[in-house]
């Protein structure tokens, strides 16, 4: 008897709910399957840098699984629809009676899984699925009407109560039932476009990933709250890619926070808060499928007439807005596939609230370039920054790029790293360099600010006040 484990965004063996439960019956063998779907990934705007990371991880994981004498199946298909019938074929071929997988929360993924589940059950094949990429099942966090919370404050309050009362269980202690033969590595065909990434910053092997997280908690965590937003220090964990792709268990990351919480209360609260925001956006996507269809979380909003200005959009994408902190962030994104959360908020705010361009254009661009891109989290953050999603404040939140720049890159170290045209600009002029450049380097290629910050900010606030229905 054989169980099938279908890996998706849970690219690990250790503390994997689906693998653990597939192996509980010691009399059964297991087969582990991964399906790449390039056409579907393209439609879902997967970045080429993330695709390369997945490719490297799959090659590594295949070797690891084969070394355990476990059969690993890999296939490349066009889309989710083909995946459904391929899995059905595999179940018939290997006489599989049970399939195990971990939930994904986006609309197309849920639709695929529901169709597959019905098909398999009709053919007397059991289906077991698990909430593995989040800490708490969405069914446990509901308001008095039985719906998912739309405000983070209430979600957080209930989540913390659940985490205090219920012990989070890790499935690390696992003895996998092995096949009694060695499986050779066959070549993996992976046709999706791939872009190189910095392996030192984003290792894909388990030992190096553990080393990375240990280094963060032992060397950076004690100053996390004070330094996480300082752009020149790189004091964040850069661990979102491992959580989003399920390469590192969300439960184990939570345990790290608890382990290092002693004498680090403020840092623990800060990091746990970020983890719960991630959790919140996953719950929203699962509970409100219309979010996958470019619709607002807020229902009481009229249609916004966004500007269709290709010059502004291109300038923002290429880091040529004349606002140094914006340009440095956008150039870092294109070059490395990464920006810290503070910079994502600053650059996103500028596109929506100063250039008055549809937030969906920014959402798409981030998906296409971020190495840690995740639709649920990206969508939630963009709706939040555009003031059309979840919000706890009663006012329209804005980020002044000049103030943010002075606060989080005072000496312009980060700016000068990515905006080489500003290498000679003095510290006192680095956050608003146009006048200095005009006088001292008139032939510079760096542009003047493409908009007036104060005027565009006031215009956006006026627009938002008219579209929010009372």
C-alpha positions, 0 to 999 in steps of 0.5 A: 500500500502506498500514500502519495504526498503532493508538495506545493508551497511546502518544499521541505521534509522536516515538520511537514504536516502532509508528509508526517501524516502520510507516514503515520501508518508504518505499513505504507510506503510513500511517494513524493510528487512535485508538479511545475506548471509554467503557464499557470505560474506565468498567469500568476506573475511568478518572478523569474528570480523566485522560479530559479530559487524553486528550481534550485530547491527542487534539485536539492530536495530531489537528492535529499528525498532520493537519499532516503530511498524514497521515490520522488516524482517530478513532472512539468505540465502547463497548468492546474487543469493538467495537474488534476488528471496527472495526479489521478493517473499517478494514483491509478498507476501506483495503486494509491489509496490516499493522497496528502497535501497542505492547503493553498489559499488563493482562488485558483488553487482552491478551485483546483484542489476541490475539483481534484478532491471530488474526482478522487473521492468518487474513485474511492481514493482518500484525501487528507489536507492540512493547514501547514503554511499558517499557525492557526486554522481559519476556521478557529478565528471568526467574528460573532457572525461567523465570518473572518475578521477584516480588521487586524486588531480583532484578528490579532487579539483572538490569535494571541488568545488561541496561541496562549491556550493551545500548544503549537505542535511541530512534526519534526520527529519523523521516521519515513518508511523507505522503499528498499531501493535507490532511486537515481536522479533523473534530469528535471525539465524546468522551462520557466524563465529563471534569473540568478539570485545571490545564494549567500543572501538566499541559500536553498540548502537546509544546513545553510538555511538553519545557519542563516536563521541562527545568525539572525536570532543570535546576532541581530534579534536583540536590536531588531525593533530599533534597527529593522527599518534602517535601510543601510543596516540590513537587520531583517531576517530576510526569511519571508521566502522560506516561509512563503515557499514552505521551505522552513516551517512556520511553527519552527519560526514561531518557536525561535521567537519564543526561544529568544523572547527572554530579555527580548520582549519588544523584539519578540512582540515586533516580529510576532506582530509581523508574523500575525500580519502574514497570517491575517492576509492568508486568512483573508484570502482563504475566507474571501475568494473575491480578493483573488479577482482584483476586488477591494476588501472594503465593499463601501468604496466607489470605483476610483479613477486612477491616472493612466500615466505611462511616463510616471509608471515607467519612472517608478519601475526604473527608479527615475522619479527624482525622489532618492529613497524611492529610486534606490528602493526600486533599483534594489528590487530590480537588481536583487529581487528584495526590499525590506518591508519599510521600503516596500511601504514607502515605494508603494505609497508613492505610486498610489498616493503621489503618482495616483496610479492604480495599486494593481499596477504596483502589485503586479510589478512586485510579484514579477520581481520579488524573490519572496513574492506571495499573492496573498501577502502582496495583495493584502499589503497593496490594498492596505497601502492604497487605503482600500483594504484592511485598516485600523486608522480612521485617517488616510495614511501616507508616507512622506518620502523625504521624512522617511528617507531622513529617518531610515537612511540619514546619511544616504548610505543606502541611497548612494549604494543604488543611485550612483548618480548621487555619489557626490551629493553631500549628506545635507542634500542627499534626500532632496538633491535636485537644487544641489545637482543643478548648481554643482553637476548640471550635466547629471542624468538624475531627474528632478522630482516628477511630481510635487509631493504636497500637492499630490498627497492632498489630491489623493486624500481628497479623492479618497474622501469622495469614494468612501461611502458612509 
